[in-house]
């Protein structure tokens, strides 16, 4: 049946039905619930093209990735959560890939001009991110997965990266470790800057010197974790504990420790920032891996919620969340070796 027939069957106007199914905030919740229930009962599916023409919405959210390397397990999990949430409202995701910052800016301009998306999700923000200022100038609604400095408020969801590394460093220091290494991301990004600052401040608060040789940066991959851990172990005074910025780099670090003939949790303690992958459980590793836990798929789902609220008229400053991160102590951390 078409919109006119469906509206007549349930005794509402075509405008009310269309707005209810498109999520307009002025429609009463009980009316929207009734329309959705009746649509399911009667098997009504709106004509997408007609609905978009009537509402002026694209019913799509955009995300632009710079470089194919960004499509790692973290991106896959995040996109899975985001897609799961948006599909419940019939919202599609338009993904673009570019190679340079200039191409990325051009992609955002095209999205704004073509009106192919209603909003975009910005990922891995820099400490000062030009994408935020650009999107605000373009008037294209957006939400950021992370935080950044900006002149105007914007919607974001982030985790407490400072608190995560502060807690991990405190835990290792309390176990007697004095040489604690950090595998971090690029500190041009806010999350890595916050982790670096937490590491340095916590060591200083414990009266421990910060050794630049124990701080390394790189992509969160098994191979990078392996190579960086090897470089740590080759130092004249190697670390007795390591904080890895992700589960992937922690896997590489574990491999390097074992190849060196050392035992994880006894000779070298290891903590990973764990983004909760369904195919890789820290409890099932040997030894079980101590983690600061952050479910990235759940974050994707939550950003889906928040972007829908943004499109319904909520102010960006009302859509700002920072999630705490929990430390889960397992067998990969133990007292510093004598």
N, C-alpha and C positions, 0 to 999 in steps of 0.2 A: 504494500500500500504506500501511497505517497503522503507527504506531510499534511495535506488538506484532509485526506481521509482519516489519518491517524488522529489528528486534532479533533475532528468531529466525533470519532469513536469514544474519546475520553472526556469530551465536553470542555475543552479548553481552546483558546485561540491559537492560530498557527504561530503568531509571534511569541506567545508564552512558551509553547512547546520548543520552538527553535532556541530561544534563549536559555531555557532550562537545560537542554541537552548540550549547550555550548558552555555551560558553567558561569553564566553571567551572575554577578553578586546580587543584583536587585531582585532576583527570583527567590522566593521564600524556600528555605530548606525542605519543608514538607511538600511543597509543590514540585520541586526538583526530584525528590525521592519518589513521588507518585508517578511522574512522567517516566522516569527510568524504570520503575517497576512495570508499568503498563507496556513500555516499549519491549521489555524482555518477555512479558507474557504474550503479547500479540505478535512478536517477531518483527517489530518495526526497526528498520535501519535507515537513518537519514541519507539522502543524496549528498555525498560529501561536497561535490562541486557547488551545488546549490546552497548548501549550508555555509560554505566559506564565502560565497558571494553575498549572502544575506548578512553575515556577521562581520565581514571584513577581516576575518582571522584566517591565518594559514593552517592552523592546527598542527604546527611543527615547531620544534626547538632546534637550533643550530649549535654545532660545536666544531671548532676549527683546530686541527692538530698541525703543529709545525714539525715536519720531519717524520718519516715513517717509523723511526725508532721510538716514538711516543706510544705506539701501539704495543705496549708490553702487557704483562699480566695485571698490573695495577689498572691500566686503562680499560682492559676487558672487564674486570670486575666492576669498576665504576659504571661503565656503560651498561652492563647487565642490570644493575640496580636502577639506574635512571630509566632505562627502557621499560622495565617491569612496571614502574610506577606510572609513567606517562601513557602506556598502552591502555591502562584502565580508564583513561579519559579520552581515548582515541587520538592521542597526540603522537606524531611521528618524530623521528630524529633525523636531521639532515647533517651528515658528516662531510667535512671538507679537509683535504690535506694540502699543505703548502710546504715550501722549502725555506723561505726567508721571512724576516719580519715585514718586509715591504709587501710580499705576496699575502701575508696574513692580514695586514691592514686593508689591502685591496679586497680581500675576501669578505671582510666585515662590511666594507662599503657596498659591495654588491648585494649582500644579504639585506642591508637596510634599504637600498634603493628598490630592489625587486619585490620586497615584502613577502619573500618565500618562507620566512620564519617569523614567529611572534616574539621570540626572545632567544638569547644565546647563553651558553654556559662557558665561562672562562676558567681554564684549568692551569695549575702550576704557576701562580702569579709571581712576578718579580717583586722585590721590595718596593720599587716604584715602577708601575707597569703602564706602559703607554696605551695598552689595549683598553684600559678602564676609562682614561680620559677621552679616547676616540669614541667609544660606545656612548659615553655621556653626550658628546657633541652631536653624534648621529641621532640621538634620541631612541636608540634601539634598546629595549629592556634587556637586562642581563643579571646573572648571578655568578659569583666567583666561588670556586672550590679552593678556598684558602683566603689569605688576607694580603693587603697591600696598602701603601700610603696613597691617599687621594684627597683632593680638595673638597669633593662632594661625597656624601654618604652613598653607599651601595650595598646591595644584598650579598651576603656571603655565608658560607658554612666552612668552618675550619676545625681542626683539632688543636689541643693545647700541646704544640710541639715543644715549647720550652719546658712545660711541666713533665712531659714524657721523658726527656733526656735528663732533666734534673733528678727525677725519681730513680732512673736507671743508674746514674752516676753515684747518687747517694747510697744505693744498695750495694754497689761494688766497693765503694770506699768503706762502708760499714763492715764488709767482709775482710778488710785489711789490705785491699789492693791499693798500691801507690802509683803504679804505672798502668794507666787506663787509656786505651786507644779509642779513637772515634772514626768510623767510616761514614762519611756524610755526603750529601749531594752538593750541588753548586750553590755557594752562598749568595749568588745573585738572586736566588729564589728565597722568598720569605721563610718558608718552612725550614730550610737549611741554615739560614742566618739565625733563626730562633734556637735551633738545636745546638749550633756552635756556641752561641751566647750562654745557653744553659750549662753546657759542658764546662766552659771556662769559669763561669761564676761559681759553679758547685765545687770544682776543684779548689778554687781560691778560698772558698768558705771553709773547706776542710784542711787548709794549710798545705795543699799539694801544688807543686809547680806544674805549669802548663808547658809541655814539651811539644814544639811544632812538629817534630818528627813522628808524633803519635796521632796526628790529625791528617786524614786523607780524604780526598774528594773524588767522586766518580759516579757513573751511572749505576743504578741499583740492579746489577745483574750478578749471576753466579760467577762469571769469569772475572769481573772487576773485583768482587769480594775476594776471590782466590788470589789474584795478583797483589792486591793491597795487603792481605794478610801475610803473604810471603815476604813482602818488603818490611813489614813490622817485625817478623820473626828473624830477619837478617840483621836487625839492629844490634849493636854491642850490648845494649840493655833492653831486650824485647819486653813488650807489655805482658802482664799477667792476666789482663782482662781486656775485652774489646766490646764496644757497643756498635752494632751494625745497623745502618739506617733502614734496612728492609730485610724481609725474610729471604729474598733472593741473594743478597750480598752475604747474608749469614751462612747460607748453604756453601758458598764458595769459601768463606772463612773456615768453616768446619773441615772442609776437604783439605785446605792448606795445613791446618793444625795437625790433622791425622798423618798426612804425608811427611810431616816433620818428625813423626814419631812421638807426638805429644797427645795427651788425653784432654778432651773438652770437658770442662767442669772440674778438673783436677789440676792440670798444669796451666791451662788457660781457660778462664771463665768467659762466657759469651752471652750477650743479650741482643736480641733482635727487635726492631720495631716491626710488628707483625700486622699486616693489613688484612688478615683473615681470608685465606684462599681455601675454597672447598676441597681442592685436590692436594693440599699441602698443610698438614696439621702439625703444629709444634709439639704436641703431645706424643706423636708417633715417631719422632726422630729419636736417635740414640746418641747421647742422652736427650731426654725431653728438653726442649729449648725454652729458656726464660724469655718472656716477651713483654713489651709494652703494647697492648692490644688496641687496634683501631680498625673496625670493620668497614672497609671501603665500599662494599656493595650496599650496605645500609646507608652510607653517606650518599651514594648515588640516588637511592630511593628518596631520602630526605630532601635532596636538592630538587628532585622532581616535584615533591609537595610544595616546596618554597617557590619554585618558578610559577606554578599554577596560581598560588596566592598572589604573587607579584602581578600576574596578568589580570587578576580579579580586582586590582586596585590598591592592594596593601602597599604602604610606603616602604622604600628600600631599607630605611633605618629600623623598621620594625621586623625585618627579616635578616637578622644577624645572630649567628649562633657559633659558640666555641664549645666543642665537646671535650670533656676530661678524658684522660687516657689511663687505663689501669695497668699496673704491673702484675704479671703472673709469674711467680717464682717457680722454676722447675729445676731439673738436674744439671743444666749447663752452667750454673753458677755455684761456686763454692768458695771456701776460705782461700786467701792468697797462699801460694806455696811458701813453705818456710825457706 
